[in-house]
Amino acid sequence: MRSRTSPVSPPITIRRAVARDAKRLTRLVRGSGAYAGQYAAAVAGYRVGPDYIEAHRVFVAVGADDQGGRVLGFYSLVLAPPELDLLFVADEAQGRGIGRLLVAHMGSEARAAGLDRVRVVSHLPAEGFYHRAGAVRTGTALANPPAVPWDRPEFEFRVASE
């Protein structure tokens, strides 16, 4: 059985997303195994467009040794109000610490922006990840049918000042 906490290897680089990443990020969201079955409708038509990438702080994790800079994961930090809007790691890259790297990077970005907290409305299967990554459960976001027909756990990352 594979450990979910194995060290990250090969080296991962986190860089700011650019407009040409939009299609790859959209594919990553729509293809996420966490949104299979009953959750599939939530991402079926989802699109991460160039306008979204331009409007928010979107960062991608890429394998440093990948010639094409294969996107292994990404996150989006919205500043007002402060929220981790998206965080996805490619199914085949999970368990390598990429999610934790993205969360740590997000914390640095939030700190640099002067934020002291960042809200997360979690997808149900990701609840354990956010808890392990240091987020504190703050409540429940109620269902909003038809887009999201289930309640979701709400978390908060507390951003420590340097």
C-alpha positions as a Python dict, from the first residue, in 0.01 Angstrom:
ca = {
    (1, 'M'): (0, 0, 0),
    (2, 'R'): (134, 342, -97),
    (3, 'S'): (186, 603, 174),
    (4, 'R'): (-8, 929, 136),
    (5, 'T'): (280, 1114, 305),
    (6, 'S'): (575, 1002, 94),
    (7, 'P'): (838, 1268, 28),
    (8, 'V'): (815, 1482, -281),
    (9, 'S'): (1037, 1363, -565),
    (10, 'P'): (1141, 1461, -823),
    (11, 'P'): (1178, 1833, -752),
    (12, 'I'): (865, 2045, -790),
    (13, 'T'): (858, 2407, -900),
    (14, 'I'): (571, 2640, -817),
    (15, 'R'): (517, 2924, -1059),
    (16, 'R'): (250, 3181, -1136),
    (17, 'A'): (-8, 3048, -1382),
    (18, 'V'): (-35, 3215, -1720),
    (19, 'A'): (-321, 3231, -1969),
    (20, 'R'): (-188, 2938, -2172),
    (21, 'D'): (-228, 2715, -1862),
    (22, 'A'): (-607, 2760, -1864),
    (23, 'K'): (-691, 2448, -2066),
    (24, 'R'): (-457, 2229, -1861),
    (25, 'L'): (-607, 2356, -1535),
    (26, 'T'): (-959, 2301, -1665),
    (27, 'R'): (-870, 1941, -1762),
    (28, 'L'): (-720, 1883, -1418),
    (29, 'V'): (-1041, 2002, -1246),
    (30, 'R'): (-1277, 1810, -1473),
    (31, 'G'): (-1067, 1493, -1459),
    (32, 'S'): (-1026, 1486, -1081),
    (33, 'G'): (-1110, 1148, -932),
    (34, 'A'): (-1239, 1330, -623),
    (35, 'Y'): (-1529, 1448, -838),
    (36, 'A'): (-1631, 1109, -972),
    (37, 'G'): (-1974, 958, -921),
    (38, 'Q'): (-2222, 1176, -735),
    (39, 'Y'): (-1986, 1476, -749),
    (40, 'A'): (-1923, 1470, -1126),
    (41, 'A'): (-2191, 1725, -1209),
    (42, 'A'): (-2017, 1987, -993),
    (43, 'V'): (-1721, 2008, -1231),
    (44, 'A'): (-1867, 1883, -1561),
    (45, 'G'): (-1888, 2230, -1714),
    (46, 'Y'): (-1628, 2398, -1495),
    (47, 'R'): (-1377, 2616, -1673),
    (48, 'V'): (-1061, 2787, -1549),
    (49, 'G'): (-1028, 3062, -1807),
    (50, 'P'): (-749, 3307, -1884),
    (51, 'D'): (-962, 3582, -1731),
    (52, 'Y'): (-982, 3390, -1402),
    (53, 'I'): (-605, 3338, -1402),
    (54, 'E'): (-552, 3708, -1461),
    (55, 'A'): (-796, 3817, -1189),
    (56, 'H'): (-663, 3595, -908),
    (57, 'R'): (-339, 3462, -768),
    (58, 'V'): (-322, 3126, -943),
    (59, 'F'): (-9, 2915, -904),
    (60, 'V'): (84, 2582, -1059),
    (61, 'A'): (313, 2304, -939),
    (62, 'V'): (518, 2154, -1219),
    (63, 'G'): (770, 1874, -1223),
    (64, 'A'): (1111, 2038, -1249),
    (65, 'D'): (1240, 1757, -1470),
    (66, 'D'): (937, 1752, -1704),
    (67, 'Q'): (1030, 1892, -2045),
    (68, 'G'): (685, 2037, -2101),
    (69, 'G'): (642, 2155, -1744),
    (70, 'R'): (358, 1910, -1677),
    (71, 'V'): (111, 2062, -1432),
    (72, 'L'): (89, 1838, -1126),
    (73, 'G'): (-142, 2065, -928),
    (74, 'F'): (-254, 2422, -874),
    (75, 'Y'): (-429, 2658, -639),
    (76, 'S'): (-611, 2988, -659),
    (77, 'L'): (-603, 3249, -384),
    (78, 'V'): (-876, 3513, -396),
    (79, 'L'): (-782, 3820, -191),
    (80, 'A'): (-1118, 3987, -132),
    (81, 'P'): (-1268, 3823, 58),
    (82, 'P'): (-969, 3599, 138),
    (83, 'E'): (-1040, 3247, 13),
    (84, 'L'): (-856, 2947, -120),
    (85, 'D'): (-1094, 2909, -412),
    (86, 'L'): (-938, 2609, -587),
    (87, 'L'): (-675, 2352, -498),
    (88, 'F'): (-627, 2044, -714),
    (89, 'V'): (-352, 1786, -743),
    (90, 'A'): (-351, 1551, -1041),
    (91, 'D'): (-471, 1205, -940),
    (92, 'E'): (-145, 1038, -1046),
    (93, 'A'): (60, 1291, -845),
    (94, 'Q'): (-127, 1257, -514),
    (95, 'G'): (59, 1125, -212),
    (96, 'R'): (382, 1302, -308),
    (97, 'G'): (338, 1611, -85),
    (98, 'I'): (236, 1843, -368),
    (99, 'G'): (-85, 1950, -193),
    (100, 'R'): (112, 2044, 119),
    (101, 'L'): (362, 2239, -93),
    (102, 'L'): (77, 2430, -254),
    (103, 'V'): (-80, 2507, 85),
    (104, 'A'): (254, 2631, 220),
    (105, 'H'): (301, 2848, -88),
    (106, 'M'): (-52, 2983, -50),
    (107, 'G'): (29, 3076, 311),
    (108, 'S'): (333, 3272, 195),
    (109, 'E'): (129, 3451, -70),
    (110, 'A'): (-145, 3530, 182),
    (111, 'R'): (110, 3665, 430),
    (112, 'A'): (272, 3881, 160),
    (113, 'A'): (-74, 4020, 76),
    (114, 'G'): (-128, 4114, 443),
    (115, 'L'): (-395, 3851, 510),
    (116, 'D'): (-431, 3691, 851),
    (117, 'R'): (-687, 3425, 750),
    (118, 'V'): (-790, 3238, 439),
    (119, 'R'): (-1128, 3065, 416),
    (120, 'V'): (-1175, 2729, 243),
    (121, 'V'): (-1505, 2567, 152),
    (122, 'S'): (-1393, 2208, 113),
    (123, 'H'): (-1514, 1937, -117),
    (124, 'L'): (-1626, 1652, 113),
    (125, 'P'): (-1352, 1404, 5),
    (126, 'A'): (-1085, 1672, 73),
    (127, 'E'): (-1193, 1741, 432),
    (128, 'G'): (-923, 1518, 584),
    (129, 'F'): (-653, 1677, 370),
    (130, 'Y'): (-735, 2030, 488),
    (131, 'H'): (-744, 1918, 848),
    (132, 'R'): (-402, 1750, 815),
    (133, 'A'): (-266, 2059, 636),
    (134, 'G'): (-345, 2273, 940),
    (135, 'A'): (-680, 2428, 855),
    (136, 'V'): (-930, 2471, 1138),
    (137, 'R'): (-1294, 2372, 1087),
    (138, 'T'): (-1514, 2680, 1128),
    (139, 'G'): (-1855, 2562, 1013),
    (140, 'T'): (-2061, 2427, 727),
    (141, 'A'): (-2144, 2584, 393),
    (142, 'L'): (-2501, 2485, 320),
    (143, 'A'): (-2604, 2321, -6),
    (144, 'N'): (-2682, 2550, -297),
    (145, 'P'): (-2882, 2339, -545),
    (146, 'P'): (-2865, 2274, -828),
    (147, 'A'): (-2497, 2370, -853),
    (148, 'V'): (-2393, 2208, -524),
    (149, 'P'): (-2664, 1987, -374),
    (150, 'W'): (-2472, 1889, -58),
    (151, 'D'): (-2343, 2067, 252),
    (152, 'R'): (-1967, 2124, 262),
    (153, 'P'): (-1721, 2167, 550),
    (154, 'E'): (-1583, 2516, 591),
    (155, 'F'): (-1226, 2570, 712),
    (156, 'E'): (-987, 2852, 779),
    (157, 'F'): (-612, 2872, 748),
    (158, 'R'): (-470, 3115, 1001),
    (159, 'V'): (-179, 3300, 848),
    (160, 'A'): (101, 3369, 1094),
    (161, 'S'): (284, 3699, 1059),
    (162, 'E'): (659, 3680, 1014),
}
